[in-house]
Amino acid sequence: FSFLLGMQDSKEFAGELFDALARRKLKHRQRVEWISYDELRDFWLQISDQNFDSRMQIFFDMCDKDLDGLISEAEVKEVIMLSASENKLSKLKERAEEYAAMIMEELDPQRRGYIELWQLESLIQGTTGIGNYGQILVQPRMFCGSGLIRGICYVLIEHWQRLWVLGLWLLAVVCLFSWKFVQYKNQSSFLVAGYCICVAKGAAETLKLNMALILLPVCRNSITWLRSTSVVGSLIPFDDNINFHKATIFIGVVLHGGVHLTCDFPRLANSPREQFMAAGLAGDFGNRQPTYWELVKSIEGVTGIAMVLIMCVAFVLASGRSRRNLVKLPWPLHRLTGFNAFWYSHHLFIIVYTMLVLHSMFLFLKHDWVDKTAWMYLLLPTLLYMFERTFSGLRAGYSTVQILKVAAIYPGNVLSLDMTKPPGFKYQSGMYIFIKCPSISPFEWHPFSITSAPSDDFVSVHIRISGDWTGEMGKIFSEVCEPPVGNKSGPLKAEYLFGLQFPKLLIDGPYGAPAQDYKKYDVLLLIGLGIGATPFISILKDILNNIKTTEPKVRRSEMKPLKKESSFRKINGPSNAYFYWLTKEQGSFEWFRGVMNEIAELDHSALIEMHNYLTSVYAEDDARSALITMVQALHLEKNGVDILSGTRVRTHFAKPNWRKVFGNLASLHPNARIGVFFCGSKILARELDSLAREYSHNQATKFDFHKENF
C-alpha cells in the first residue's frame, strides 16, 4: 500500500492511513488485511481529493481509532508522535505530550477529555494558507519578432564587464600566438618541424601570459582593495576570478605540451638527416640529430612533463569533491583527499614556476637571453604575489586573537567563535577571513565567512566540522566546552574565564567576496543552504544595526517597496532584504537563533523578510505533515515561538518554489535591481542563475546572480 501511494519511506504512516480508511469504509470486517481493486480505487480517490473536508475526514479517522467520533488527548499525542517520526523531528517527538495538551487546552476548554471533528476542522482551517506565496503575479514574457537582437542586447548590457575583459584577454592571446607563429614560420626550423613548431611556440607564448595571470586571482589583498574602489570595482568582474584561474591554466598546457610531444618532437627526431643538417639545427643538439627519447629526457622535456604532472595533481585535488573530502580512498591513500591535500598541493606551484624559468632558459633554437622571455612575464606578478604573502604574514603575526565571549559547538557539528577584533581591523559585511590554529598546523590557513556586523566590537565565525582540520578544531574546543545544564538539549558552550586555556588563533584578512557588494542593489535576495547562510548573517546584522540607528527616519517613511528609492535606501543601501535559509537538520536553527529573534523584534517596518525551510519535512499539503503544521501555527500564535526553529520566525516545510519567489519579487519591486546572492550547491546555483536570467531578460526588474566562491 505504501508503494502505491508513493510513501515507500513512510511504511508506518501508510499503514496507519490504510487502517484509518479501512475502519471508515469496511466496518463490517473484523480485521482488514487485504482490499479489492475497487476498494483500492475508492481509497485512492479519497486520498487524492484536494478538497479540505475530504482531507480533514481522513486525518480525523487516523486519530479516531475507536470510531466513536471523538478524539482523546492520547490519540492526538499518538498521531503527533507518528508525524514527528515520519519527518525525522526527534525534538518534536520528545514534546508530543506537551503539544497534545496544548491542542486539548485550545479545543476543550470545558475539560471534557475529548474533541470533535468540527472543532479540529475549525482549528486547522485557521492555520492553512499561512506562509503561502500566493499566485505568480509576474510571468516572464517571451518575444518572438526580434528575439535574436533582443538577446544580443541583453547579453551586451548585462555582461559587458565579462565581455570586455574576455575580449582584451583573447586579443592579447591571439596577438602573442600570431607573433610567435609567424616568427618561427620564417626560420629554418620550419623546414624540419613544419607548422608543429609554429603552433607549439605560439602556444608557449600564450602560456607565459596565462601563467603570469594565474597569480593575479590569488593576490587577495589587491583584489579586495580594487573591488572596494568604486571605479575599478565596477569595471572588472572580480567574482569570476576563480573560473578565470582554472580556464587560463588549462588552455596553454594542453596545447603547448601536446603539440611538443606529438608533433614537433617526432618530426625533429625522424626527419631526413640531410634536411636536419641543412636547416642548421644540429648545433643545438651537440652537432647531431637527437632521438625522440633524448628530446623527452632533456631539461626542456623533463621540466615540461614535470610541470604538467604537478598541475594535473593540483587540479584534481582542487576539485570540489576531493577538497570537501567526499572522495573516500582506502588507507593509506585517505590522506590524499581533503583540504590539507588541496592546500599542500597548491604550494607545489612554487616548484612549477621555478621549472618554468628553467624550461625557458634551456630552450632549443633560442640562444639570446632577450628571446627567453618567461621571466619577463612572471617578474611583476611574482613580486606582487611575494609582497602579498609577506604583507599577510606580517599582518597575521600581529593578528593573534583571543576567544572573547563564547565558543559553542551547536547541533550539526558547527563551531561558533567570538573573537577579539585586532587593532585597525576593518571589514564589510560579506567578507571572509583566514584562520590558522598553530597547535593543529603551523602552515594551514582556512577561509571562513565573517558572521558579525562591522559595527560589532568582536569578530565571529561559524565553522562546520566536516574535514580533517575542522575536525581537530572541534576536538580542541569540545574539551573546554561544557554541556547544557540539566541534561537539556543545546550547544556545548565555554565562556572566556581567567585561566581557561583556549588554543591560540591567528586571523588574516579581511578579503573581498561577492556578497560585500550588496549595498549596490535596491533589493536583496539572500539564499543559503545549511552552513551557506554564514555570508549573509553579517549582512542581516548590518541592516539591523542600520535600522536601529535610523529608526526615527524609517518610522516617518512609509517604506513602500514600490517606491524607486526610500529614505532608508538613500542612507543605508537596499530597501528590502529577503533571506531564504534551507537546511536538512532541525538543530541548525540554533546557529543563528539570536539574530533571527532580534530581527523579528526590532524590524518594525518589515525591511527584512526571513524564510526558514526545513527540507527534511514533507510539504505542508502532505498528510504526513498536516498535524505538524497545525501544532506549529497554534504554538506560534499562543507563544510567539516556532516549534521547529525555536525562534519567532515560522519554519516552512520542504523546498521553496523558486519560480514563484522570483515572480513575486518582480511584481513587488518593478524597475528595481535585485541582487541575488547564493551560497550552496552547484545544482541549485544553476537553477537560480537560470531564473535570474529568465526574469531579467523580459522584465523591467533586473536580477543579478552571484555565487559565493572560496
BELNOR-V750301 format. One record per backbone hydrogen bond with DSSP energy under -1.0 kcal/mol. CO is the residue of the C=O (numbers start at 0). NH is the residue of the N-H. If there is no record, write none. Layout:
CO:NH
CO:NH
This chain:
0:4
1:6
6:9
9:13
10:14
11:15
12:16
13:17
14:18
15:19
16:20
17:21
18:22
19:23
20:24
21:25
25:28
35:39
36:40
37:41
38:42
39:43
40:44
41:45
42:46
43:47
50:54
51:55
52:56
53:57
54:58
55:59
56:60
57:61
58:62
59:63
62:64
70:114
71:75
72:76
73:77
74:78
75:79
76:80
77:81
78:82
79:83
80:84
81:85
82:86
83:88
84:87
88:92
89:93
92:95
94:98
95:99
96:100
97:101
98:102
99:103
100:104
101:105
102:106
103:107
107:110
114:70
115:119
116:120
117:121
118:122
119:123
120:124
121:125
123:126
123:127
128:131
143:146
145:149
146:150
147:151
148:152
149:153
150:154
151:155
152:156
153:157
154:158
158:162
159:163
160:164
161:165
162:166
163:167
164:168
165:169
166:170
167:171
168:172
169:173
170:174
171:175
172:176
173:177
174:178
175:179
176:180
177:181
178:182
179:183
180:184
181:185
183:186
186:189
187:190
188:192
189:193
192:195
194:198
195:199
196:200
197:201
198:202
199:203
200:204
201:205
202:206
203:207
204:208
205:209
206:210
207:211
208:212
209:213
212:215
215:218
217:219
218:222
219:223
220:224
221:225
222:226
225:228
228:232
229:233
231:234
231:235
235:237
236:239
237:240
239:243
240:244
241:245
242:246
243:247
245:249
246:250
248:252
249:253
250:254
251:255
252:256
253:257
254:258
255:259
256:260
257:261
258:262
258:263
259:264
262:266
263:267
264:268
265:269
266:270
271:275
272:276
273:277
274:278
275:280
276:279
280:283
281:284
281:286
290:294
291:295
292:296
297:301
298:302
299:303
300:304
301:305
302:306
303:307
304:308
305:309
306:310
307:311
308:312
309:313
310:314
311:315
312:316
313:317
315:318
318:322
319:323
320:325
321:324
321:337
329:332
332:335
337:341
338:342
339:343
340:344
341:345
344:347
345:348
346:349
347:351
348:352
349:353
350:354
351:355
352:356
353:357
354:358
355:359
356:360
357:361
367:370
370:372
372:376
373:377
374:378
377:381
378:382
379:383
380:384
381:385
382:386
383:387
384:388
385:389
386:390
387:391
388:392
389:393
390:394
391:395
392:396
395:398
398:506
401:419
404:495
405:417
407:415
408:491
409:413
412:464
413:409
414:462
415:407
416:460
417:403
418:458
421:424
427:430
430:449
431:510
432:447
433:507
434:445
435:505
436:439
436:440
445:434
447:432
452:455
458:418
459:450
460:416
462:414
463:465
466:470
467:471
468:472
469:473
470:474
471:475
472:476
473:477
474:478
476:480
481:492
491:408
492:481
493:406
496:499
504:400
505:435
507:433
510:431
512:515
513:516
514:517
516:519
517:520
521:574
522:674
523:577
524:676
525:579
526:678
527:581
528:531
529:532
530:533
532:535
535:539
536:540
537:541
538:542
539:543
540:544
541:545
542:546
543:547
544:548
545:549
549:553
550:554
551:555
553:556
559:562
565:569
566:570
567:571
568:572
575:523
576:608
577:525
578:610
579:527
580:612
581:529
582:614
584:587
585:588
586:589
587:590
591:595
592:596
593:597
594:598
595:599
596:600
597:601
598:602
601:603
602:605
606:576
608:578
610:580
611:651
612:582
613:616
613:653
618:621
621:624
624:628
625:629
626:630
627:631
628:632
629:633
630:634
631:635
632:636
633:637
634:638
635:639
641:645
646:641
651:613
655:657
656:660
657:661
658:662
659:663
660:664
661:665
662:666
663:667
664:668
668:671
671:701
672:521
672:522
673:703
674:524
675:705
676:526
677:707
678:528
680:684
681:685
682:686
683:687
684:688
685:689
686:690
687:691
688:692
689:693
690:694
691:695
692:696
701:673
703:675
705:677
